[in-house]
């Protein structure tokens, strides 16, 4: 539950910060932003997966599971925004 709260907080912070700084004035600008955002999500998933493999190698199954939950949340976000 703590991980979800952190993820939601990060997303809200990013969205509000992006909204205040974004200069999206057209569908083309929106599509470009969303494409870059989706690439960032995939990069974060990749990084989390690599960390998850380290936890598995060290038999730290609690952290392995936490990383897995975070990856699932990011994958869900990707699925909803990037398809």
DRENSE-178430 format. One record per atom (N, C-alpha, C): atom name; x negated, y negated, z negated. Coordinates in nm, 4 decimals, padded with zeros to 6 digits. Each point is the difference from the previous one (the first is absolute). Example, Ala and Ser with C-alpha at 12.3 -4.5 7.8 and 13.67 -1.06 7.14 Angstrom:
DRENSE-178430
@a=N X=-01.3190 Y=00.5690 Z=-00.7800
@a=CA X=00.0890 Y=-00.1190 Z=00.0000
@a=C X=-00.0900 Y=-00.1200 Z=00.0000
@a=N X=00.0350 Y=-00.1050 Z=00.0720
@a=CA X=-00.0820 Y=-00.1190 Z=-00.0060
@a=C X=00.0770 Y=-00.1090 Z=-00.0730
***
This chain:
DRENSE-178430
@a=N X=-00.0825 Y=00.1182 Z=00.0000
@a=CA X=00.0825 Y=-00.1182 Z=00.0000
@a=C X=-00.0875 Y=-00.1254 Z=00.0000
@a=N X=-00.1100 Y=00.0030 Z=-00.0746
@a=CA X=-00.0917 Y=-00.1126 Z=-00.0054
@a=C X=-00.0587 Y=-00.0276 Z=00.1382
@a=N X=-00.0325 Y=00.1057 Z=00.0733
@a=CA X=-00.0569 Y=-00.0137 Z=00.1332
@a=C X=00.0984 Y=-00.0672 Z=00.0942
@a=N X=00.1283 Y=00.0386 Z=-00.0082
@a=CA X=00.1021 Y=-00.0627 Z=00.0835
@a=C X=00.0119 Y=-00.1480 Z=-00.0307
@a=N X=-00.0043 Y=-00.0354 Z=-00.1270
@a=CA X=00.0098 Y=-00.1404 Z=-00.0399
@a=C X=-00.1167 Y=-00.0800 Z=00.0566
@a=N X=-00.1183 Y=00.0573 Z=-00.0052
@a=CA X=-00.1179 Y=-00.0670 Z=00.0538
@a=C X=00.0139 Y=-00.0164 Z=00.1504
@a=N X=00.0429 Y=00.1062 Z=00.0677
@a=CA X=00.0169 Y=-00.0054 Z=00.1449
@a=C X=00.1032 Y=-00.1054 Z=00.0388
@a=N X=00.1114 Y=-00.0007 Z=-00.0675
@a=CA X=00.1047 Y=-00.0979 Z=00.0300
@a=C X=-00.0516 Y=-00.1416 Z=-00.0248
@a=N X=-00.0724 Y=-00.0189 Z=-00.1082
@a=CA X=-00.0585 Y=-00.1303 Z=-00.0288
@a=C X=-00.0967 Y=-00.0447 Z=00.1083
@a=N X=-00.0841 Y=00.0933 Z=00.0457
@a=CA X=-00.0950 Y=-00.0323 Z=00.1063
@a=C X=00.0729 Y=-00.0379 Z=00.1286
@a=N X=00.1026 Y=00.0756 Z=00.0337
@a=CA X=00.0740 Y=-00.0265 Z=00.1224
@a=C X=00.0698 Y=-00.1356 Z=-00.0076
@a=N X=00.0651 Y=-00.0270 Z=-00.1120
@a=CA X=00.0696 Y=-00.1282 Z=-00.0161
@a=C X=-00.0994 Y=-00.1154 Z=00.0071
@a=N X=-00.1115 Y=00.0143 Z=-00.0694
@a=CA X=-00.1020 Y=-00.1049 Z=00.0035
@a=C X=-00.0494 Y=-00.0221 Z=00.1422
@a=N X=-00.0286 Y=00.1091 Z=00.0700
@a=CA X=-00.0486 Y=-00.0108 Z=00.1368
@a=C X=00.1042 Y=-00.0654 Z=00.0897
@a=N X=00.1247 Y=00.0426 Z=-00.0134
@a=CA X=00.1044 Y=-00.0540 Z=00.0861
@a=C X=00.0224 Y=-00.1487 Z=-00.0248
@a=N X=00.0040 Y=-00.0413 Z=-00.1266
@a=CA X=00.0209 Y=-00.1416 Z=-00.0291
@a=C X=-00.1200 Y=-00.0832 Z=00.0429
@a=N X=-00.1191 Y=00.0512 Z=-00.0217
@a=CA X=-00.1197 Y=-00.0708 Z=00.0433
@a=C X=-00.0035 Y=-00.0079 Z=00.1514
@a=N X=00.0292 Y=00.1105 Z=00.0664
@a=CA X=-00.0003 Y=00.0031 Z=00.1451
@a=C X=00.1061 Y=-00.0940 Z=00.0550
@a=N X=00.1156 Y=-00.0031 Z=-00.0647
@a=CA X=00.1086 Y=-00.0843 Z=00.0476
@a=C X=-00.0380 Y=-00.1470 Z=-00.0077
@a=N X=-00.0651 Y=-00.0379 Z=-00.1095
@a=CA X=-00.0341 Y=-00.1408 Z=-00.0169
@a=C X=-00.1144 Y=-00.0424 Z=00.0914
@a=N X=-00.0850 Y=00.0935 Z=00.0394
@a=CA X=-00.1129 Y=-00.0328 Z=00.0855
@a=C X=00.0247 Y=00.0331 Z=00.1467
@a=N X=00.0980 Y=00.0820 Z=00.0259
@a=CA X=00.0233 Y=00.0465 Z=00.1358
@a=C X=00.0562 Y=-00.1112 Z=00.0866
@a=N X=-00.0426 Y=00.0024 Z=00.1218
@a=CA X=00.0530 Y=-00.0932 Z=00.0984
@a=C X=00.0671 Y=00.0819 Z=00.1098
@a=N X=00.1008 Y=00.0716 Z=-00.0382
@a=CA X=00.0721 Y=00.0850 Z=00.0935
@a=C X=00.1188 Y=-00.0796 Z=00.0532
@a=N X=-00.0075 Y=-00.0307 Z=00.1269
@a=CA X=00.1024 Y=-00.0822 Z=00.0619
@a=C X=00.0711 Y=00.0698 Z=00.1144
@a=N X=-00.0411 Y=00.1216 Z=00.0299
@a=CA X=00.0620 Y=00.0707 Z=00.1123
@a=C X=-00.0034 Y=00.1506 Z=-00.0266
@a=N X=00.0742 Y=00.0713 Z=00.0802
@a=CA X=00.0003 Y=00.1461 Z=-00.0109
@a=C X=-00.1392 Y=00.0545 Z=00.0305
@a=N X=-00.0689 Y=-00.0620 Z=00.0938
@a=CA X=-00.1355 Y=00.0439 Z=00.0346
@a=C X=-00.0927 Y=-00.0136 Z=-00.1210
@a=N X=00.0102 Y=-00.1138 Z=-00.0723
@a=CA X=-00.0803 Y=-00.0193 Z=-00.1214
@a=C X=00.0365 Y=00.1028 Z=-00.1064
@a=N X=00.1289 Y=00.0263 Z=-00.0146
@a=CA X=00.0464 Y=00.0973 Z=-00.0997
@a=C X=-00.0509 Y=00.1391 Z=00.0339
@a=N X=00.0085 Y=00.0380 Z=00.1259
@a=CA X=-00.0484 Y=00.1315 Z=00.0417
@a=C X=-00.1505 Y=00.0140 Z=-00.0237
@a=N X=-00.0744 Y=-00.1064 Z=00.0291
@a=CA X=-00.1449 Y=00.0028 Z=-00.0215
@a=C X=-00.0310 Y=00.0166 Z=-00.1489
@a=N X=00.0679 Y=-00.0781 Z=-00.0846
@a=CA X=-00.0210 Y=00.0109 Z=-00.1437
@a=C X=00.0334 Y=00.1397 Z=-00.0504
@a=N X=00.1145 Y=00.0523 Z=00.0418
@a=CA X=00.0425 Y=00.1314 Z=-00.0470
@a=C X=-00.0973 Y=00.1082 Z=00.0451
@a=N X=-00.0522 Y=-00.0128 Z=00.1213
@a=CA X=-00.0980 Y=00.0973 Z=00.0494
@a=C X=-00.1248 Y=-00.0011 Z=-00.0885
@a=N X=-00.0489 Y=-00.1196 Z=-00.0340
@a=CA X=-00.1183 Y=-00.0107 Z=-00.0857
@a=C X=00.0295 Y=00.0516 Z=-00.1404
@a=N X=00.1190 Y=-00.0300 Z=-00.0510
@a=CA X=00.0407 Y=00.0457 Z=-00.1328
@a=C X=00.0049 Y=00.1526 Z=-00.0036
@a=N X=00.0537 Y=00.0589 Z=00.1042
@a=CA X=00.0097 Y=00.1462 Z=00.0064
@a=C X=-00.1383 Y=00.0643 Z=00.0070
@a=N X=-00.0903 Y=-00.0626 Z=00.0712
@a=CA X=-00.1373 Y=00.0510 Z=00.0064
@a=C X=-00.0631 Y=-00.0055 Z=-00.1391
@a=N X=00.0261 Y=-00.1079 Z=-00.0735
@a=CA X=-00.0515 Y=-00.0111 Z=-00.1369
@a=C X=00.0559 Y=00.1107 Z=-00.0896
@a=N X=00.1275 Y=00.0297 Z=00.0143
@a=CA X=00.0610 Y=00.1070 Z=-00.0798
@a=C X=-00.0696 Y=00.1326 Z=00.0273
@a=N X=-00.0253 Y=00.0294 Z=00.1270
@a=CA X=-00.0668 Y=00.1254 Z=00.0364
@a=C X=-00.1424 Y=00.0024 Z=-00.0570
@a=N X=-00.0682 Y=-00.1125 Z=00.0037
@a=CA X=-00.1359 Y=-00.0062 Z=-00.0553
@a=C X=00.0013 Y=00.0265 Z=-00.1504
@a=N X=00.0981 Y=-00.0539 Z=-00.0694
@a=CA X=00.0105 Y=00.0233 Z=-00.1442
@a=C X=00.0308 Y=00.1467 Z=-00.0277
@a=N X=00.0880 Y=00.0592 Z=00.0804
@a=CA X=00.0305 Y=00.1428 Z=-00.0153
@a=C X=-00.1270 Y=00.0828 Z=00.0183
@a=N X=-00.0779 Y=-00.0331 Z=00.1010
@a=CA X=-00.1239 Y=00.0734 Z=00.0254
@a=C X=-00.0953 Y=-00.0111 Z=-00.1201
@a=N X=-00.0151 Y=-00.1184 Z=-00.0536
@a=CA X=-00.0877 Y=-00.0213 Z=-00.1141
@a=C X=00.0491 Y=00.0789 Z=-00.1219
@a=N X=00.1292 Y=-00.0047 Z=-00.0250
@a=CA X=00.0569 Y=00.0726 Z=-00.1137
@a=C X=-00.0180 Y=00.1511 Z=00.0169
@a=N X=00.0143 Y=00.0464 Z=00.1218
@a=CA X=-00.0186 Y=00.1429 Z=00.0278
@a=C X=-00.1444 Y=00.0428 Z=-00.0289
@a=N X=-00.0949 Y=-00.0837 Z=00.0413
@a=CA X=-00.1405 Y=00.0323 Z=-00.0266
@a=C X=-00.0270 Y=00.0048 Z=-00.1505
@a=N X=00.0576 Y=-00.0945 Z=-00.0738
@a=CA X=-00.0153 Y=00.0030 Z=-00.1458
@a=C X=00.0673 Y=00.1240 Z=-00.0587
@a=N X=00.1131 Y=00.0359 Z=00.0546
@a=CA X=00.0734 Y=00.1169 Z=-00.0483
@a=C X=-00.0847 Y=00.1259 Z=00.0162
@a=N X=-00.0725 Y=00.0110 Z=00.1099
@a=CA X=-00.0863 Y=00.1168 Z=00.0206
@a=C X=-00.1105 Y=00.0064 Z=-00.1056
@a=N X=-00.0502 Y=-00.1139 Z=-00.0406
@a=CA X=-00.1025 Y=-00.0034 Z=-00.1048
@a=C X=00.0583 Y=00.0506 Z=-00.1320
@a=N X=00.1212 Y=-00.0454 Z=-00.0325
@a=CA X=00.0647 Y=00.0468 Z=-00.1233
@a=C X=00.0234 Y=00.1511 Z=00.0046
@a=N X=00.0361 Y=00.0515 Z=00.1154
@a=CA X=00.0205 Y=00.1448 Z=00.0124
@a=C X=-00.1314 Y=00.0744 Z=-00.0213
@a=N X=-00.1055 Y=-00.0524 Z=00.0579
@a=CA X=-00.1314 Y=00.0632 Z=-00.0149
@a=C X=-00.0426 Y=00.0027 Z=-00.1470
@a=N X=00.0394 Y=-00.1040 Z=-00.0752
@a=CA X=-00.0353 Y=-00.0091 Z=-00.1420
@a=C X=00.1054 Y=00.0627 Z=-00.0917
@a=N X=00.0982 Y=00.0665 Z=00.0592
@a=CA X=00.1094 Y=00.0630 Z=-00.0748
@a=C X=00.0753 Y=-00.0979 Z=-00.0906
@a=N X=00.0100 Y=-00.1239 Z=00.0425
@a=CA X=00.0753 Y=-00.1018 Z=-00.0738
@a=C X=00.1393 Y=-00.0079 Z=00.0633
@a=N X=00.0844 Y=00.0929 Z=-00.0405
@a=CA X=00.1289 Y=00.0164 Z=00.0663
@a=C X=00.1007 Y=-00.1092 Z=-00.0360
@a=N X=-00.0196 Y=-00.0646 Z=-00.1123
@a=CA X=00.0892 Y=-00.1111 Z=-00.0364
@a=C X=-00.0208 Y=-00.1164 Z=00.0971
@a=N X=-00.1246 Y=-00.0381 Z=00.0204
@a=CA X=-00.0287 Y=-00.1086 Z=00.0944
@a=C X=00.0306 Y=00.0418 Z=00.1431
@a=N X=-00.0229 Y=00.1263 Z=00.0315
@a=CA X=00.0341 Y=00.0522 Z=00.1324
@a=C X=00.1494 Y=-00.0197 Z=00.0265
@a=N X=00.0807 Y=00.0325 Z=-00.0992
@a=CA X=00.1450 Y=-00.0151 Z=00.0141
@a=C X=00.0391 Y=-00.1474 Z=00.0102
@a=N X=-00.0638 Y=-00.0854 Z=-00.0780
@a=CA X=00.0287 Y=-00.1433 Z=00.0071
@a=C X=-00.0304 Y=-00.0561 Z=00.1385
@a=N X=-00.1128 Y=00.0393 Z=00.0556
@a=CA X=-00.0352 Y=-00.0436 Z=00.1357
@a=C X=00.1022 Y=00.0531 Z=00.0997
@a=N X=00.0434 Y=00.1238 Z=-00.0204
@a=CA X=00.0998 Y=00.0592 Z=00.0893
@a=C X=00.1305 Y=-00.0779 Z=-00.0027
@a=N X=00.0422 Y=-00.0422 Z=-00.1182
@a=CA X=00.1237 Y=-00.0790 Z=-00.0110
@a=C X=-00.0152 Y=-00.1339 Z=00.0704
@a=N X=-00.1158 Y=-00.0604 Z=-00.0143
@a=CA X=-00.0256 Y=-00.1277 Z=00.0653
@a=C X=00.0005 Y=00.0169 Z=00.1520
@a=N X=-00.0610 Y=00.1073 Z=00.0481
@a=CA X=-00.0019 Y=00.0285 Z=00.1433
@a=C X=00.1419 Y=00.0209 Z=00.0514
@a=N X=00.0810 Y=00.0730 Z=-00.0748
@a=CA X=00.1402 Y=00.0232 Z=00.0399
@a=C X=00.0755 Y=-00.1323 Z=00.0095
@a=N X=-00.0220 Y=-00.0890 Z=-00.0981
@a=CA X=00.0677 Y=-00.1304 Z=00.0021
@a=C X=-00.0439 Y=-00.0823 Z=00.1206
@a=N X=-00.1290 Y=00.0012 Z=00.0298
@a=CA X=-00.0492 Y=-00.0732 Z=00.1165
@a=C X=00.0522 Y=00.0608 Z=00.1302
@a=N X=00.0045 Y=00.1313 Z=00.0057
@a=CA X=00.0509 Y=00.0669 Z=00.1196
@a=C X=00.1473 Y=-00.0327 Z=00.0211
@a=N X=00.0752 Y=-00.0087 Z=-00.1085
@a=CA X=00.1412 Y=-00.0366 Z=00.0096
@a=C X=00.0142 Y=-00.1425 Z=00.0515
@a=N X=-00.0818 Y=-00.0909 Z=-00.0509
@a=CA X=00.0002 Y=-00.1379 Z=00.0470
@a=C X=-00.0344 Y=-00.0049 Z=00.1485
@a=N X=-00.1017 Y=00.0744 Z=00.0392
@a=CA X=-00.0411 Y=00.0055 Z=00.1409
@a=C X=00.1158 Y=00.0518 Z=00.0858
@a=N X=00.0628 Y=00.1068 Z=-00.0465
@a=CA X=00.1098 Y=00.0597 Z=00.0756
@a=C X=00.1151 Y=-00.0979 Z=00.0188
@a=N X=00.0266 Y=-00.0824 Z=-00.1004
@a=CA X=00.1112 Y=-00.0934 Z=00.0075
@a=C X=-00.0311 Y=-00.1237 Z=00.0831
@a=N X=-00.1248 Y=-00.0434 Z=00.0003
@a=CA X=-00.0349 Y=-00.1247 Z=00.0684
@a=C X=-00.0684 Y=00.0163 Z=00.1344
@a=N X=-00.0642 Y=00.1118 Z=00.0200
@a=CA X=-00.0938 Y=00.0094 Z=00.1127
@a=C X=00.0434 Y=00.0959 Z=00.1103
@a=N X=00.1197 Y=00.0474 Z=-00.0041
@a=CA X=00.0435 Y=00.0924 Z=00.1049
@a=C X=00.0767 Y=-00.0720 Z=00.1068
***
